[in-house]
Amino acid sequence: MQIFRRSQRNGTRNPMDEGAPRIDRRLRILIVDENPMARAVIARRLSHLGYDVGLAENGLTALSLLITRPVDIILLDMGLTMLPAVATMDKIRASALSPHACFVTMAGRLERPLAVEALAAGADDHIAKPLDFDLLDARLRHLCVRAEEVGALNRHNAELDARIARRAVELGETREALNELQADRARLVSSIQALHDEIARLNAARH
């Protein structure tokens, strides 16, 4: 798998980054495009912007690469032919190889039907070619921040559900123990009453 990496820029920030969503780790992106020149150009630009970039020439290759290298973002060209982009998205989702990855599709500015098709199929975003890399960078980072926030919320909800389930079990055990105590009390009251009845019978027999 071809991967592009660059070291972080030392203490410099693009003025366009001010106010943009921030994420504290390098994002991993997989570019799926059948055009080798387009793949190389996009990879170089995104690598320069601080992404770890992997390349796949078609959807089938993307699936095999994701087995060993899950990613945060999958950038798909809508012009894929060997395995169309929508089918590629469906297969990647079904495989659960990158369950939290964001899907971003790309097509020419005049190919509006492809953008509509991508978004209708569940793409997280769509961007027109030729790519505006500053805009693409901002949108990718925003998507990942949102995905992490949703993931954190889901984890919090799962923890809350687990706590509720544990509490329900504890309450059930407490209720069961209380029922046993009430049954023991009823048996004790019955035994005391029987003892009183026996004493009264004995007293009556003496007289």
For each residue, the residues with C-beta under 8 A, 3 or more apart:
1: 54 55 56 65 68 69
2: 43 54 55
3: 52 53 54 55
4: 43 44 46 47 51 52 53
5: 47 52 53
6: 47 48 50
7:
8: 26 50
9: 12 13 50
10:
11:
12: 9
13: 9 17 18
14: 17 134
15: 18
16: 20 134 138
17: 13 14 20
18: 13 15
19:
20: 16 17 138 141 142
21: 138 141 142 144 145 146
22: 141 145
23: 27 141 144 145 148
24:
25:
26: 8 50 51 52
27: 23 50 51 52 72 73 140 141 144
28: 51 52 54 69 70 71 72 73
29: 46 51 52 53 54 71 72 73 74 75 140
30: 53 54 55 56 62 65 66 69 71 73 74 75
31: 39 42 43 46 53 54 55 56 75
32: 56 57 58 59 61 62 74 75 76 77 80 85 88
33: 38 39 42 57 75 76 77 80
34: 57 58 77 79 80 81 82
35: 38 39 77 79
36: 39 40 57
37: 40 41
38: 33 35 41 42 77
39: 31 33 35 36 42 43 55 57
40: 36 37 43 44
41: 37 38 44 45
42: 31 33 38 39 45 46 53 75 131
43: 2 4 31 39 40 46 47 53 55
44: 4 40 41 47 48
45: 41 42 48 49 131 133
46: 4 29 31 42 43 49 51 53 133 136 137
47: 4 5 6 43 44 50 51 52 53
48: 6 44 45
49: 45 46 133 137
50: 6 8 9 26 27 47
51: 4 26 27 28 29 46 47 73 140
52: 3 4 5 26 27 28 29 47
53: 3 4 5 29 30 31 42 43 46 47
54: 1 2 3 28 29 30 31 65 69 71
55: 1 2 3 30 31 39 43
56: 1 30 31 32 59 61 62 65
57: 32 33 34 36 39 61
58: 32 34 61 62 80 82 83
59: 32 56 62 63 80 82 83 84 85 87 88 91 92
60: 63 64 82 83
61: 32 56 57 58 64 65
62: 30 32 56 58 59 65 66 74 88 92
63: 59 60 66 67 88 91 92 95 97
64: 60 61 67
65: 1 30 54 56 61 62 68 69
66: 30 62 63 69 70 71 92 95 97 98
67: 63 64 97
68: 1 65
69: 1 28 30 54 65 66
70: 28 66 97 98 101
71: 28 29 30 54 66 74 98 101
72: 27 28 29 100 101 102 144 147
73: 27 28 29 30 51 101 102 103 104 140 143 144
74: 29 30 32 62 71 89 92 98 101 102 103 104
75: 29 30 31 32 33 42 104 105 106
76: 32 33 80 85 88 89 103 104 105 106 118 123
77: 32 33 34 35 38 80 85 105 106 107
78: 85 105 106 107 111 114 115 117 118
79: 34 35 85 107
80: 32 33 34 58 59 76 77 83 84 85 88
81: 34 84
82: 34 58 59 60
83: 58 59 60 80 87 88 91
84: 59 80 81 87 88
85: 32 59 76 77 78 79 80 88 89 105 118
86: 89 90 117 118 121
87: 59 83 84 90 91
88: 32 59 62 63 76 80 83 84 85 91 92
89: 74 76 85 86 92 93 103 121 122 123
90: 86 87 93 94 121
91: 59 63 83 87 88 94 95
92: 59 62 63 66 74 88 89 95 97 98 101 103
93: 89 90 96 122
94: 90 91
95: 63 66 91 92
96: 93 99
97: 63 66 67 70 92
98: 66 70 71 74 92 101
99: 96
100: 72 147 151
101: 70 71 72 73 74 92 98
102: 72 73 74 124 125 140 143 144 147
103: 73 74 76 89 92 122 123 124
104: 73 74 75 76 123 124 125 126 127 139 140 143
105: 75 76 77 78 85 114 115 118 119 123 125 126 127
106: 75 76 77 78 126 127 128 129 131
107: 77 78 79 111 114 115 118 126 128 129
108: 111 114 128 129
109: 128 129
110:
111: 78 107 108 114 115
112: 115 116
113: 116 117
114: 78 105 107 108 111 117 118
115: 78 105 107 111 112 118 119 126 128
116: 112 113 119 120
117: 78 86 113 114 120 121
118: 76 78 85 86 105 107 114 115 121 123 126
119: 105 115 116 122 123 126
120: 116 117
121: 86 89 90 117 118
122: 89 93 103 119
123: 76 89 103 104 105 118 119 126
124: 102 103 104 143
125: 102 104 105 139 143
126: 104 105 106 107 115 118 119 123
127: 104 105 106 131 132 135 136 139
128: 106 107 108 109 115 131
129: 106 107 108 109
130:
131: 42 45 106 127 128 136
132: 127 135 136
133: 45 46 49 136 137
134: 14 16 137 138
135: 127 132 138 139
136: 46 127 131 132 133 139 140
137: 46 49 133 134 140 141
138: 16 20 21 134 135 141 142
139: 104 125 127 135 136 142 143
140: 27 29 51 73 102 104 136 137 143 144
141: 20 21 22 23 27 137 138 144 145
142: 20 21 138 139 145 146
143: 73 102 104 124 125 139 140 146 147
144: 21 23 27 72 73 102 140 141 147 148
145: 21 22 23 141 142 148 149
146: 21 142 143 149 150
147: 72 100 102 143 144 150 151
148: 23 144 145 151 152
149: 145 146 152 153
150: 146 147 153 154
151: 100 147 148 154 155
152: 148 149 155 156
153: 149 150 156 157
154: 150 151 157 158
155: 151 152 158 159
156: 152 153 159 160
157: 153 154 160 161
158: 154 155 161 162
159: 155 156 162 163
160: 156 157 163 164
161: 157 158 164 165
162: 158 159 165 166
163: 159 160 166 167
164: 160 161 167 168
165: 161 162 168 169
166: 162 163 169 170
167: 163 164 170 171
168: 164 165 171 172
169: 165 166 172 173
170: 166 167 173 174
171: 167 168 174 175
172: 168 169 175 176
173: 169 170 176 177
174: 170 171 177 178
175: 171 172 178 179
176: 172 173 179 180
177: 173 174 180 181
178: 174 175 181 182
179: 175 176 182 183
180: 176 177 183 184
181: 177 178 184 185
182: 178 179 185 186
183: 179 180 186 187
184: 180 181 187 188
185: 181 182 188 189
186: 182 183 189 190
187: 183 184 190 191
188: 184 185 191 192
189: 185 186 192 193
190: 186 187 193 194
191: 187 188 194 195
192: 188 189 195 196
193: 189 190 196 197
194: 190 191 197 198
195: 191 192 198 199
196: 192 193 199 200
197: 193 194 200 201
198: 194 195 201 202
199: 195 196 202 203
200: 196 197 203 204
201: 197 198 204 205
202: 198 199 205 206
203: 199 200 206 207
204: 200 201 207
205: 201 202
206: 202 203
207: 203 204
